[in-house]
């Protein structure tokens, strides 16, 4: 399966357009600032892979289907969490690898 590069590109592009979860919530454990906005401790933030994966500043032709967007050389050009169909960081979905294997 690791040799099925194009298949993985197609899966990633499909998940970019149609992520498994359209909304993810997180609670701030301490005060922070994101993009100039103050986030008080205890407040809940909502992140939307669906919306983020369609930002024109992150994706060329964000509404179109182009597996080449996930060519191995292209992935390093985007910010770390521009693509997060299974969440990210310490709260990354535990089943993400199984889901990708099963989809392949």
VENMORA-V120870 format. One record per residue. N is the residue number from 1. PHI is phi in whole degrees, 0 to 359 (none if undefined). D_FIRST is the distance of its C-alpha to the first C-alpha in Angstrom with 1 decimal. Layout:
# VENMORA-V120870
n=<N;N>
phi=<PHI;PHI>
d_first=<D_FIRST;D_FIRST>
This chain:
# VENMORA-V120870
n=<1;2;3;4;5;6;7;8;9;10;11;12;13;14;15;16;17;18;19;20;21;22;23;24;25;26;27;28;29;30;31;32;33;34;35;36;37;38;39;40;41;42;43;44;45;46;47;48;49;50;51;52;53;54;55;56;57;58;59;60;61;62;63;64;65;66;67;68;69;70;71;72;73;74;75;76;77;78;79;80;81;82;83;84;85;86;87;88;89;90;91;92;93;94;95;96;97;98;99;100;101;102;103;104>
phi=<none;299;276;272;301;294;300;295;298;295;299;297;292;296;290;295;283;226;296;301;234;274;214;229;249;218;253;289;276;212;297;207;225;231;58;87;257;280;246;290;301;89;281;264;251;244;246;238;303;303;286;299;288;242;286;292;280;251;229;288;49;297;269;273;258;218;302;300;302;253;302;311;286;279;297;287;277;261;300;308;254;289;230;212;293;242;80;188;65;292;255;302;306;294;263;299;294;295;300;293;295;295;295;295>
d_first=<0.0;3.8;5.3;5.4;8.3;10.7;9.1;9.0;12.5;13.6;12.7;14.5;17.3;17.7;18.0;20.4;22.6;22.3;21.5;21.3;24.7;27.3;29.3;29.0;32.2;33.1;36.5;37.9;39.0;41.3;42.9;40.8;40.9;38.2;38.9;42.6;42.7;44.0;42.0;44.2;43.0;42.2;41.4;38.3;36.1;33.9;30.8;29.3;25.7;26.9;29.8;28.2;25.3;28.2;30.3;31.5;31.9;28.2;26.6;27.8;28.5;27.3;28.0;26.0;22.5;20.9;17.2;18.5;19.8;16.5;16.1;15.4;19.1;20.5;19.3;21.8;24.6;24.7;26.3;24.1;24.6;24.8;21.5;21.4;20.1;19.8;22.8;22.8;24.4;25.6;25.3;21.6;20.5;19.5;17.1;15.2;11.9;12.3;13.2;10.3;7.9;10.6;11.0;7.6>
